[in-house]
Amino acid sequence: MRIINLSVDGIFQAAQRGLYDWLSEQDADIICLQDLRALEYELDHDIFHPEGYHAYFFDSGTKHYNGVAIYTRHQPKALIYGLGFSSGVDMEGRYLQADYDNISIGSLLAPSASSELESVDVKTSFFDDFQAHLHKITRKRREFIFCGNWQMAHKAIDVQNAQQNAGNSGFLEHERQWMDQLYNQIGYVDAFRRVNKDNDEYTWWPSGEVGNGDGWRTDLQVVSENLKNRVEYGVTYKNKLFSSHLPLIIDYDIEL
């Protein structure tokens, strides 16, 4: 099973840059896109509904910001829109989940520190609530793959000029500690790092232009611990640019 995820900085711009032509050549089973910046009714053109895929979208509801999509060759048994946090901060980002027999795959866009609520606490609150959610679902007899733009990096290897960026949102001490807890205490796994240890594998450039300024690895596929030995291959695609993020491609020894 091949899964691709990409944060597109606006789906219309990415389409104009050839995203869907490229995706048609990748033989992906599932494609997770984030930061669509479009409302679902605006995506009725055929280009946004590639042949052979079921297309699902979760937009912001009223404004042209955030939004996620899942394209899948295998029709899911159920779809879950949002994470259902009582605080409501999950709606400052976006989350869409496709459920299959024993596995769920989510397209995740975490809130940035500069969200619609204009409070750095939104991002912190989101990940506090998300951690509680992850603790809860680990008790289920179900595996998970969370694909998306997490808006933060884990280790110095994941941020170019890490020392200089240590005070920036996305690489703050409490954010790195949250990632430590995700992997070391809750038991999830960074799929890419299972198969690729290179220290120059960045997926996002805050400058808005790939290769200009410092790169960060904020786009991840995070998997249940039971799936860690099912990761076969992982790469960031660098030959063509569709946004300030690079596509992440992971192959798994899994059949839906």
HELIX and SHEET records of a PDB file:
HELIX    1   1 ILE A   11  GLN A   16  1                                   6    
HELIX    2   2 LEU A   19  LEU A   23  1                                   5    
HELIX    3   3 GLU A   40  LEU A   43  5                                   4    
HELIX    4   4 ASP A   46  PHE A   48  5                                   3    
HELIX    5   5 VAL A   89  GLU A   92  5                                   4    
HELIX    6   6 ASP A  121  ILE A  137  1                                  17    
HELIX    7   7 ALA A  156  ASP A  158  5                                   3    
HELIX    8   8 ALA A  162  ASN A  165  1                                   4    
HELIX    9   9 GLU A  173  GLN A  181  1                                   9    
HELIX   10  10 LEU A  182  ILE A  186  3                                   5    
HELIX   11  11 ALA A  191  VAL A  195  1                                   5    
HELIX   12  12 GLU A  225  ARG A  230  5                                   6    
SHEET    1   A 6 HIS A  54  PHE A  58  0                                        
SHEET    2   A 6 VAL A  68  THR A  72 -1                                        
SHEET    3   A 6 ILE A  30  GLN A  34 -1                                        
SHEET    4   A 6 ARG A   2  SER A   7  1                                        
SHEET    5   A 6 LEU A 248  TYR A 252 -1                                        
SHEET    6   A 6 VAL A 231  THR A 236 -1                                        
SHEET    1   B 6 ALA A  78  TYR A  81  0                                        
SHEET    2   B 6 ARG A  94  ASP A  99 -1                                        
SHEET    3   B 6 ILE A 103  LEU A 109 -1                                        
SHEET    4   B 6 GLU A 143  ASN A 149  1                                        
SHEET    5   B 6 ASP A 219  VAL A 223 -1                                        
SHEET    6   B 6 VAL A 189  ASP A 190 -1                                        
END                                                                             
